[in-house]
């Protein structure tokens, strides 16, 4: 069966490239993906799949039911773009100023549609079902995964797979991990308020810049002195805004930062430490404070049995030495919500090609990929889907 599906995908490669380039030319921001969702739904409906639209927002869910009853595999593909001005000089360059696909979601969508068409051609040989979850709004918290789940996207699904383009590794490679692969992403905004005044008379003011500076320094000690060194965590201050003139002590200071963790207990402790240090520092110097702490996406944790199945399936597509275990990193993904509900795996498909200049990282204005990654990603997902439907190795 794998030889047949691989042949179908080989024959569909040019179509997947055209689909990817079409999505690339007409990118849409998170929660605004009207055209993209419509194109996806129309394509799946023409194939004859059962299609639900407006799932949890702009999401699309398409179901292919095999001739014989069995388990159900979901393949998730996100499809939103980013507020970035594209700098590539290619025929399929974004036609929308200030918006581009700089993270591979156009490729993920083309892969899912190619898989749908290939598996549809083998529907009479298929045992079980395949659900294509086309997810909107991955790039912007609160994301689309959570609302799609609440709207039934995972109903009846046993396992879920997803891949992501990766320009840190060359084409014909993948990255995987049996456990955590991406971190939780939380943001906070701290507003400090005091009495402003003339810089020549600081004794008559509450020097909010000095207090804010002290607070930033104290917050940066949390990870090194309050977190178990064997449990990774990152706290970064990305914005410090206060004052406009050299001789004026301002009344307010706004500090913005992000926290990245894997362990859920450490995640909650980081939240408490940010609040506690802000409170004590502010009170010590006579300022008032407000902490707005936003919990974003949870950590993305693969299921070991499913990841091992995925790696075995990948051996049918790429050399075993190119199947590389990846150290977890502190990027974040709302695919984590799916993995909190059912077993599944998230892996990276190599899309870099130095000779062709495809080396820029995601979210870069010159992001582009070696489109051979479309075929590799599709074949690996197809191989894993077939293996799961044929052999019950999943942890239920």
Helices and strands as residue ranges (DSSP letters): H 2-25, H 34-47, E 50-55, E 59-65, E 68-78, H 105-120, G 123-125, E 127-135, H 145-150, E 159-170, E 174-176, E 180-182, E 184-193, E 197-198, G 199-204, H 208-219, H 222-226, E 233-241, E 248-249, E 252-261, H 264-285, E 288-295, E 300-301, H 304-314, G 320-322, E 323-325, H 336-339, E 343-352, G 354-356, H 372-390
